[in-house]
Amino acid sequence: MNKIFTVSFFLLNTLVNSQIFIVTDEKKNTIPNVKAINENGEIVGISDLNGKLNILKLSSDDLELFHTDYQTKFFNSKLSNDTLILKKFKTKDIDEVVILNQSKKYLNLYAYFISYQLINDTPQSYSDGIILYSINTKTQKIHKTKIIKQRLLKNVDFLNRFYKENPNRTFSVGSNIYPLSFYEELINSNNVKIENDKIQIKEKNYTINNENNLTVNIVYNSPLKTKKQSILGLKSEVTNHNITESFKSTTFKLKDLKSIAKYYTSKISQKGFAYKYELVQNIYIIKPEFSDNEEPSFNTIDDFQNLLPENIQSLINKKILR
């Protein structure tokens, strides 16, 4: 009875204190894992597997919709229609992988990455750059990861205040943030398998769109399906953990991988103190190649920062993140 009451109260509270939109593409397909970001860099909502977007903090300011595979869209949460339509991202097409020799040792995936971290809804650090994921073609397992180019920006003023107000804490707020770990990609996950050319997923909460290009969305945790952990007095409760993986074809193969997007939130507590932790991690595959060499051979002159959310870029321009 208490569990039913808690869930009912949560749903009622969400409906009363939020605005609900449906996010779709131009063909009216719903889009999961779309983040709504306000001008302060706060993530005020994320669309679920049905494309439903709850804006948890009411605002008359323009909000930015951000998704790895779609163009940025700004909208006013009080003036917009119930349906928000996103257009496919017009980026440079990924070069085709030319397989000259099937016995090549490695599949090298060069990617532009974004990692964005918030504490108590406040932007705390941002990192982006170029990374190489080198995969063994025989085992299909990650062989080596190497950051080729990186910039790291932090909200120094916030971090100084945070530690001054919370001395003698052992948690590591303000530590460096890294690109998406390739161990989290789905193809080699124990939760995803290919049987008879069909994708089999153990998780109950997922969607697969294979209309033109394959897109797989998985929700591991949500506010109604949290995961609690505890170690050495430090407790955490994972309230959101979403992965979206897109391909440039209809096949579930690493050589066709186009992008991965992760969203993760948790409540962390220690000795009566608690804070909210949020993490956005995206990678966009720039160039895939088969090679016998796992060392980088990529020219980093090209600028891929047009993939950066505009409201986060504004924080950088204002030197809030520096």
Secondary structure as UniProt FT lines:
FT   HELIX           2..16
FT   STRAND          19..24
FT   TURN            26..27
FT   STRAND          35..37
FT   TURN            39..40
FT   STRAND          43..46
FT   TURN            49..50
FT   STRAND          52..55
FT   STRAND          62..67
FT   TURN            68..69
FT   STRAND          70..76
FT   TURN            77..79
FT   STRAND          83..85
FT   TURN            102..103
FT   STRAND          106..119
FT   TURN            120..121
FT   STRAND          122..136
FT   TURN            137..139
FT   STRAND          142..154
FT   HELIX           156..165
FT   TURN            167..168
FT   TURN            173..174
FT   HELIX           182..184
FT   TURN            187..188
FT   TURN            190..191
FT   STRAND          192..195
FT   TURN            196..197
FT   STRAND          198..201
FT   STRAND          206..209
FT   STRAND          215..222
FT   TURN            223..224
FT   STRAND          227..231
FT   TURN            232..233
FT   STRAND          234..247
FT   HELIX           254..256
FT   STRAND          257..270
FT   TURN            271..272
FT   STRAND          273..291
FT   TURN            300..301
FT   HELIX           305..307
FT   HELIX           310..317
FT   TURN            318..319
//
